[in-house]
Amino acid sequence: MYRYWGAIPNLAITQAEEYYSKSVIVPDLIASLEDIINNPYNYFEAAKTVKMKDDWAQDLITNKASKLLSEMNAFIADRENALT
């Protein structure tokens, strides 16, 4: 979805946090993205297992994961700045 729709709207993150908890949504997403970035081989193997197109896997694992991680870190920084 991220590949086609782009950044996750802040409202969507806020609503998910209200429903599930702030301690779950963004921290778990960040941990998952860091795992993808730090262990790409595992994700390339999983992509092969589910027969994902090679160019999609390459883009998601090597490009989109780090881009989304940057966006999530910026979201956290913006929220912290708004509190001060």
Secondary structure, DSSP 8 states (H G I E B T S, - for coil): -HHHH-S--HHHHHHHHHHH-TTTHHHHHHHHHHHHHH-HHHHHHHHHHTT--HHHHHHIIIIIHHHHHHHHHHHHHHHHHHH-
